[in-house]
Amino acid sequence: MTTEPAELEPQDELGVLLVYLAEQGYAEQVGSWVSDSVTNVPLTGAQLLAALPDEALSEVAAELGLPVEEYAEQLAQELPSLVDGLTPQGELPTDDDFEDFLWEFLIDDTEAPKS
């Protein structure tokens, strides 16, 4: 008897990603994004590529029509501020709070002037 894996909520997927990055040696970076008492420590696209399995970034990059390296750089630039904004009390938000923040983050990001 086989069962399908349970579908994760987006905030759970983010939590899994953060734990995975911490386990891959980026605990300082992840911790800084979650904490409100320290400045966000950056992560590079190359570090994301090294830490994550190949298919983790290549599928989304292909869907967006981007080279995986470019997508990894963009994600590395956005991830710290996304996590920082989602975790003002040091923990991931509830379903509704997560969805509200994500929409606000995406709207603010698309309205920001590109340099």
VEXDREN-2710 file (C-alpha; in Angstrom, 1 decimal):
% VEXDREN-2710
k/r/px/py/pz
1/MET/0.0/0.0/0.0
2/THR/1.5/3.3/-1.0
3/THR/0.3/6.7/0.1
4/GLU/0.9/10.1/-1.4
5/PRO/3.1/12.4/0.6
6/ALA/1.1/15.1/2.4
7/GLU/1.0/18.4/0.6
8/LEU/3.0/21.0/2.5
9/GLU/1.6/24.5/3.0
10/PRO/3.9/27.3/1.6
11/GLN/5.1/28.4/5.0
12/ASP/6.0/24.8/5.8
13/GLU/7.9/24.5/2.6
14/LEU/9.8/27.7/3.5
15/GLY/10.5/26.2/7.0
16/VAL/11.9/23.1/5.4
17/LEU/14.1/25.2/3.1
18/LEU/15.4/27.2/6.0
19/VAL/16.2/24.1/8.1
20/TYR/17.9/22.5/5.0
21/LEU/20.0/25.6/4.4
22/ALA/21.0/25.7/8.0
23/GLU/22.0/22.0/7.9
24/GLN/24.1/22.6/4.8
25/GLY/26.3/25.1/6.7
26/TYR/24.3/28.3/6.3
27/ALA/22.9/28.5/9.9
28/GLU/24.5/31.9/10.4
29/GLN/22.7/33.3/7.4
30/VAL/19.3/31.7/8.1
31/GLY/19.5/32.7/11.8
32/SER/20.2/36.3/10.9
33/TRP/17.1/36.4/8.6
34/VAL/14.9/35.1/11.3
35/SER/16.3/37.2/14.2
36/ASP/15.3/40.8/14.7
37/SER/18.4/41.6/16.7
38/VAL/21.1/41.2/14.0
39/THR/21.6/42.4/10.4
40/ASN/20.8/40.0/7.6
41/VAL/23.8/38.0/6.5
42/PRO/23.7/37.6/2.7
43/LEU/23.8/34.3/0.8
44/THR/25.0/34.2/-2.8
45/GLY/23.5/32.4/-5.8
46/ALA/26.5/30.2/-5.9
47/GLN/26.0/29.2/-2.3
48/LEU/22.4/28.4/-3.0
49/LEU/23.4/26.3/-6.0
50/ALA/26.0/24.4/-3.9
51/ALA/23.6/23.9/-1.0
52/LEU/20.4/22.8/-2.8
53/PRO/19.9/19.7/-5.0
54/ASP/20.1/20.5/-8.7
55/GLU/16.5/20.0/-9.4
56/ALA/15.4/22.3/-6.6
57/LEU/16.3/25.4/-8.6
58/SER/16.4/24.1/-12.2
59/GLU/12.7/23.4/-12.4
60/VAL/11.6/26.8/-11.3
61/ALA/14.3/28.5/-13.4
62/ALA/13.1/26.6/-16.5
63/GLU/9.5/27.6/-15.8
64/LEU/10.6/31.3/-15.6
65/GLY/12.8/31.0/-18.7
66/LEU/15.9/31.9/-16.8
67/PRO/19.3/30.3/-16.6
68/VAL/19.5/28.5/-13.2
69/GLU/22.5/30.7/-12.1
70/GLU/20.5/33.9/-12.7
71/TYR/17.5/32.5/-10.8
72/ALA/19.7/31.4/-7.9
73/GLU/21.2/35.0/-7.8
74/GLN/17.7/36.5/-7.8
75/LEU/16.5/34.1/-5.1
76/ALA/19.6/34.8/-3.0
77/GLN/18.9/38.5/-3.2
78/GLU/15.2/38.2/-2.2
79/LEU/15.3/35.4/0.3
80/PRO/16.8/37.3/3.3
81/SER/14.3/40.2/3.1
82/LEU/11.4/37.8/2.5
83/VAL/12.3/35.6/5.6
84/ASP/13.1/38.7/7.7
85/GLY/9.7/40.2/6.9
86/LEU/7.9/37.0/7.6
87/THR/9.5/36.3/11.0
88/PRO/9.3/39.5/13.0
89/GLN/8.9/37.5/16.2
90/GLY/11.4/34.8/15.2
91/GLU/9.0/32.2/13.9
92/LEU/7.1/31.5/10.7
93/PRO/3.6/33.0/10.5
94/THR/0.2/31.2/10.3
95/ASP/-1.4/30.3/7.0
96/ASP/-3.3/33.6/6.6
97/ASP/-0.5/35.8/7.8
98/PHE/1.9/34.1/5.4
99/GLU/-0.3/34.5/2.4
100/ASP/-1.0/38.2/3.2
101/PHE/2.7/39.0/3.7
102/LEU/3.7/37.1/0.5
103/TRP/1.2/39.1/-1.6
104/GLU/2.4/42.4/-0.1
105/PHE/6.0/41.4/-0.7
106/LEU/5.3/40.4/-4.3
107/ILE/3.3/43.6/-5.0
108/ASP/6.0/45.8/-3.4
109/ASP/8.7/44.0/-5.4
110/THR/7.0/44.4/-8.7
111/GLU/6.3/48.1/-8.1
112/ALA/9.9/48.9/-7.0
113/PRO/11.8/50.7/-9.8
114/LYS/14.5/48.5/-11.4
115/SER/18.0/49.9/-11.5
END
